[in-house]
Amino acid sequence: MFLQGFRLVENLEEYTGLKVAYLEGNGLVEISGLEAQKEMRSLYLHENCIDRIQGLGHMVSASHLTATATWAPLTRCRLN
């Protein structure tokens, strides 16, 4: 999902074995929809429009989170 311009992460419930998610460089405004990803080890969230990261406590195997510069230029973060 790298650089695809997604605003939301959704419909991943059936993919319960995900280990890594490259979500950087999109227009994500919040992190949700990852509750079924208990085996997630790495989550890349940088260069998005996220102002708060929460609700990742279920990822008990997580060892790597990249969330640097989760804000993007305002023109990219504006909702259409």
C-alpha positions, 0 to 999 in steps of 0.5 A: 500500500506504499504511495497509493494515496489511501486515507483509511486502512480497512478490510484486513480482518481476513488477513490475520497472518500479516507480519509487515505493513508498509503504509508510508507515503499515503494520506492516512489520517488515523490508524485503525482496522489493524485489530486482527493483526496480532502477528504484525512485527513491523509497521511503517507509517511515516509520511502520512497525515496522522496526528495521533497513534493509538490502539496498537496494543494488540500487536504483541509481536511488534518490534519495529514501528516507523512513524517519523514525520507522520504529518505531510504538507498541508495540501496533501493532508486536506480532505477532498 
